[in-house]
Amino acid sequence: MVNKQFHFARTFTGLSAVLALALAGGCASTPDEPPAPVPVEEPVAVAQPQPQAEPETAIELRPDYPETYTVVKGDTLWDISSSFLKDPWMWPELWQVNPQIANPHLIYPGDVLTIYFIDGKPMLRVDRQGIVSEVPGIPLEVSGKDYPTVKLEPRVRELGLDEAVPTIPLDAIRSFLTRPRVLNEGELEKQPYVVANSEERLLSGAGHSFYARGIKEEEAVPSYSLVRAGEKYVDPDSGEVLGYEALYLGEAQMTRYGDPAKLYATETKREILRGDRLMPSEDERLQYHYLPRPPEGEVSGKIIAAMDSVSQIGQYQVVVLNLGREDDMQPGHVLAAMQAGKTVKDSVAGGSVKLPDEKAGIVMVFRVFDRVSYALVMRATSALHLHDTVTNP
């Protein structure tokens, strides 16, 4: 099927300059006085608008991009974008949001994506439920390849957010969306703590009761998360502590208020010990959808931890960056991961030389704290390591 390109060119002359000259030469004098003689001067060159070079598009299509693509269950927005673009984070530049359909920013299984061009710039349109979406500025008769002219009607079925295709593989980040948490220095010590386990147990698990102190009855909530001090996140350059991981242990329900209060462990990931801390359970909706995009300003940071505590970091692993809200990080920001260059000996000139950093992957931020953030490795062309840098893609 032939891919049609549509070019809309408008030629603009130096109209404002011509009007200005006409007005200057045509000013009328009063009828009582003859017009003053105009001294003859050398003509002044009027700057003419120079033809603008066609701006280079920031979007680079894959040479084997599909002209149409039907979304299927199990797809991710990143994978779909990767089939069209060399740089998947440029998706917002490619995606033509259609306000006439429900949830125009989201994509659902069964949607048909069609690529078209305006002034040489590629764009994608979604056709949902067999109804052709109208592309602004292009008649429907020519907006697609042999599509019928169909007027959109307000009969599009509302689709739920949970049905939409996620941006990234949710299984890789699900447990990091609500836990673990990153706390500031001294914050964990202010939380209520486990003082004893029931029935003289040294440790407790799911199905066991325990006692806790520090819960004020007026501030008590029905359910708590159990946490323990985990990894300390330190900036590798300044040595400054950026935060502390609150290692997630499980969930508990309040069964009796008081000092001490009694709680019942409903689920546990690790054993509950004396001194473990309690924090009100987070009741937040999981964020499934992100808008992948580069940060607006210049960014320079480092990988300071890997959640799986591995020496080499690969695709779909979660890393911790020394960038947070204070650095204007937002969920969806995409960064290039640069493998730090090694320092090698110069056998000719003597001494040593540091090799340049090399691009080794792409990470996308999905959860942000004050001074650190969690990011998922979306692409790894070579193994990443702790203290590798991240910067604008």
Helices and strands as residue ranges (DSSP letters): E 5-6, H 15-25, E 68-70, H 77-84, G 88-90, H 91-94, E 112-118, E 121-127, H 140-143, G 161-163, G 170-172, H 174-178, E 181-183, G 188-190, E 193-197, G 198-200, E 209-213, G 217-219, E 223-234, E 241-256, E 261-268, E 277-280, E 300-306, E 318-321, G 325-327, E 334-339, E 343-345, E 352-354, E 358-368, E 373-380, E 389-391
